[in-house]
Amino acid sequence: MWHKNDTNLPQVVFADERTAAYGTEKCRRMRQHIFTELYPLAGDLAACYVKTAERESFEQANHELQDIYHQLRIEDLNLCSDNDELFEAAKRFAVKCQTARNRSESASAAYQACLRIVDHYQVGRPALKDENLEPVLNRMCDRHWWHRRIKILRLRKIENISRNIGLVNQLRGTYASDYTIHVKRKQKERNREYLASTFVSNQNGEIFSLQNLAERSVSNPAVRRAELMTRIRGFETAAEHLGHIGEFYTLTTPSRMHAYLHTGSDNPRHDGTSILQAHQYLTHLWTLIRAEFDRKDIRPYGFRVVEPHHDGTPHWHLLLFMPEQHRQLVRKIMSHYAMMDNGSEPGALERRFKAVAIDPTKGTAAGYIAKYISKNIDGYKLEHDLYGNDAASAAERINAWANTWGIRQFQQIGGPSVTVWRQLRKLDKSDDPELENIRLSATANDWAAFTLAMGNPETPHNQLTIKPFYDSSKQFNSMTGETYSPATSRYGDIAALRVSGIVWKGMNICTRKHVWTLFKIESEDVTLRSEAQAERTQWHGEAGSLGLGLVSITVPTLFYHPEATHENTPQH
């Protein structure tokens, strides 16, 4: 078996032979070292090296290769290491922080010392809340916290480098690199194995596998797509009832943020802007637009969809509804802000901002956006994407792209709270006629009726008749049979409040019916037997008698299904 530190690794040998004609023997030894350290990327780095050497010089190629090396090798942290080695690194860094903490005279000094270590390795700082340093220090001294942060850093660093060296475009890997797709597939497989072997039980002895529950929740692409389309169609129906019009907008970034042209060739204007920075630009742009809307007392409602160009650069689509008298002003405001950055560059007027009026005689607004929803979830009823790729494969790459960069693909704009809608679907029949009317619209899966029953889609959230109710999470002690609320998290924070129901006319109405306990059993029999109610109770007893470690959790939205009848479905 090849060892990764061996210069005879096939990838290293290939990369070395491909670049052997360039530079001196000293250059070759330097390249061998880098190819060995960064062996998963060796072949692609060699191709990039040759390209730069031919176009510029081997000195420039050496400089670029060394720059990539220093991005991926931060002293004793090699981001191209396998997962086991990254976990060992996480343990070392946690020990470093613990040592610095022990040597510090105060919590403030320990905090600054640990931050220097965190910043040195370029992982994201933990958030400081209420000036309480203990939870933050506990995180920085925890190996699992470090491991999670390192894995995010690794994936984003490698993906950004892959994009810069030409591995993310329609000629190589559309939307995301093949490396990232491979990593995400492995991650999904691990997630499936975990869900299949992990179960939740309540105080009544009912047991459900997480895999079964995930298939019935918005984690299932089909359910997610159905829920989004239900809400979009509901908004359109409500708009028709109110006499409002629909508009479809597209916002894109300036040319300098695109790494590659639509042909797949390098963009000479690219200034090094990353995918995440481009998304942050669009987010800031929308913040400015929304602020101007508020000043003009304009409250459009609808949905935003974020999707990538072939090189991963994001752009936004917005389907918004509004009174007709606002149409021209909304277009003027959005166009103004979209053109503020390099608005005079070639093609800006045509590409930076587009507005299309939804004509009901030519089709519905929901039908107009349906392809964008499907394209970004699972490719349902689509054959190909814009670049001719298989729709299902393209959807996989788009989801990997969004997951890598932490981009929220779909977001509701305006309208009532979807959290309240979901909580009402868990609520039993109410004696209050007004509340019961709203509850029935939610349980009937009628977003339009729910929207109108809550007031109207332009109503600000702070004026809605129903708001989410947040309460302490509940946990179940299997030994005593009692439920309790933990005061703190594992890191010492004050335990976060969880969505537990609704607030109606000043009253807190809880929708939680059960407290759930998480446990693992490595047995296929559990899945089969959990299908029968009597067997669920039996297995819960056996789990306790076997001395299995039980860890309590609450699952706020895992069990939601827009078409479910709620029979035999876990409820809080």
Salt bridges, closest charged atoms under 4 A:
ASP16 OD2 - ARG28 NH2 2.80
GLU37 OE1 - ARG73 NH1 2.06
ASP44 OD1 - ARG172 NH2 3.26
GLU56 OE2 - ARG55 NE 4.00
GLU75 OE1 - HIS120 NE2 3.35
ASP76 OD2 - ARG92 NE 3.46
ASP76 OD2 - LYS96 NZ 3.93
GLU85 OE2 - LYS4 NZ 3.88
GLU88 OE2 - LYS91 NZ 2.96
ASP119 OD2 - ARG125 NH2 2.57
GLU134 OE1 - ARG101 NH2 2.66
ASP142 OD1 - ARG490 NH2 3.71
ASP178 OD1 - ARG397 NH2 2.93
GLU189 OE1 - ARG192 NH2 2.78
GLU206 OE1 - HIS514 NE2 3.99
GLU227 OE1 - ARG231 NH1 2.89
GLU227 OE2 - ARG422 NH2 2.58
GLU247 OE2 - ARG327 NH1 2.74
GLU247 OE1 - ARG331 NE 2.68
ASP266 OD2 - LYS51 NZ 3.62
ASP266 OD2 - ARG55 NH1 3.40
ASP271 OD2 - ARG256 NH1 2.84
GLU292 OE1 - ARG295 NH2 2.58
ASP297 OD1 - ARG299 NH1 2.59
GLU307 OE2 - HIS315 NE2 3.08
GLU307 OE2 - HIS317 NE2 2.82
GLU307 OE1 - LYS375 NZ 3.54
ASP311 OD2 - ARG163 NH2 3.94
GLU324 OE2 - ARG327 NH2 3.78
ASP341 OD2 - ARG256 NH2 2.67
GLU345 OE2 - ARG352 NH2 2.71
ASP378 OD2 - ARG225 NH2 2.90
GLU396 OE2 - ARG185 NE 2.61
ASP428 OD1 - LYS513 NZ 2.98
ASP432 OD2 - LYS505 NZ 3.60
GLU434 OE1 - LYS505 NZ 3.50
GLU436 OE2 - ARG439 NH2 2.77
GLU458 OE1 - HIS244 NE2 3.94
ASP493 OD2 - ARG139 NH1 2.82
